[in-house]
Amino acid sequence: MLQNALHQSKSYLKEIIQPGDVVVDATAGNGHDTLFLAKLVSESGRVFAFDIQTEAIQATQARLQQAGITNAELVLAGHERMAEFVPQNVRAVVFNLGYLPGADHSVTTESTKTIQAIEAALELLLPEGRIVVVIYHGHESGKIERAQLLEFVSGLSQDRFQVLHSAFLNQQNSPPELVVIEKKKSSS
Ligand SMILES: C[S@@+](CC[C@H](N)C(=O)[O-])C[C@H]1O[C@@H](n2cnc3c(N)ncnc32)[C@H](O)[C@@H]1O
């Protein structure tokens, strides 16, 4: 079976993340990605995880505590403010767009803020670092976010970044899509 966007996102992260790295979960939600990242960077590394909902930060905190993880910093703030909290030389940033499963579906990521956050992340990223974005576009605002995001990433400088877009083309249920941005080695 071909891997879905979520599985693909993890493969693209696993390929580059090393123990000791600094990485970012831009949408902590229930903390699945934060936990995944914390294990990859190990005790010597650090994960910064953002969410705008207290509920999400608490769920992430509980998941990390249960797993005995102590190398994550949870930030109750929008990812568009990433540069205020995260140091330079970040290996990877992951976005899982959309709303928190089981919570208020009207609280969702928004294209303007998502794009601001990606712009900030592009500057924080190490050469050969990656931004991995899983796009859920089954809901109305998700469709707008998808369109605006694809337009934005399509315009990124070819000299500085490689941009990949992966989507299943013959499925009727709007399966999630993946965007990966890799900063080129020679990029400043
Ligand atoms: C699909 S969920 C993330 C799922 C999560 N990755 C997990 O492993 O459970 C999207 C999350 O993005 C959060 N969110 C929405 N706008 C945000 C923003 N501007 N900054 C940070 N998080 C935001 C929502 O509160 C929600 O928890």
The ligand as a MOL file (V3000), in Angstrom:
LIG
                    3D

  0  0  0     0  0            999 V3000
M  V30 BEGIN CTAB
M  V30 COUNTS 27 29 0 0 0
M  V30 BEGIN ATOM
M  V30 1 C -4.8540 18.7840 13.4990 0
M  V30 2 S -4.5010 19.4620 15.0780 0 CHG=1
M  V30 3 C -2.8480 18.9140 15.3730 0
M  V30 4 C -2.7350 17.4460 15.7380 0
M  V30 5 C -1.4220 17.1280 16.4130 0
M  V30 6 N -0.2900 17.2610 15.5390 0
M  V30 7 C -1.4140 15.7620 17.1000 0
M  V30 8 O -0.4090 15.0490 16.9550 0
M  V30 9 O -2.3630 15.4590 17.8050 0 CHG=-1
M  V30 10 C -4.2420 21.1800 14.7260 0
M  V30 11 C -3.9160 22.0060 15.9450 0
M  V30 12 O -3.4720 23.2960 15.5140 0
M  V30 13 C -3.8170 24.2190 16.5090 0
M  V30 14 N -3.7090 25.5900 16.0000 0
M  V30 15 C -4.6230 26.3230 15.3050 0
M  V30 16 N -4.1090 27.5390 15.0140 0
M  V30 17 C -2.8500 27.5680 15.5310 0
M  V30 18 C -1.8180 28.5590 15.5640 0
M  V30 19 N -1.9700 29.7600 15.0070 0
M  V30 20 N -0.6690 28.2370 16.2000 0
M  V30 21 C -0.4900 27.0170 16.7890 0
M  V30 22 N -1.4320 26.0430 16.7860 0
M  V30 23 C -2.5980 26.3320 16.1650 0
M  V30 24 C -5.2150 23.7890 16.9320 0
M  V30 25 O -5.5380 24.3130 18.1930 0
M  V30 26 C -5.0900 22.2620 16.8980 0
M  V30 27 O -4.8040 21.7580 18.1670 0
M  V30 END ATOM
M  V30 BEGIN BOND
M  V30 1 1 1 2
M  V30 2 1 2 3
M  V30 3 1 2 10
M  V30 4 1 3 4
M  V30 5 1 4 5
M  V30 6 1 5 6
M  V30 7 1 5 7
M  V30 8 2 7 8
M  V30 9 1 7 9
M  V30 10 1 10 11
M  V30 11 1 11 12
M  V30 12 1 11 26
M  V30 13 1 12 13
M  V30 14 1 13 14
M  V30 15 1 13 24
M  V30 16 1 14 15
M  V30 17 1 14 23
M  V30 18 2 15 16
M  V30 19 1 16 17
M  V30 20 1 17 18
M  V30 21 2 17 23
M  V30 22 1 18 19
M  V30 23 2 18 20
M  V30 24 1 20 21
M  V30 25 2 21 22
M  V30 26 1 22 23
M  V30 27 1 24 25
M  V30 28 1 24 26
M  V30 29 1 26 27
M  V30 END BOND
M  V30 END CTAB
M  END
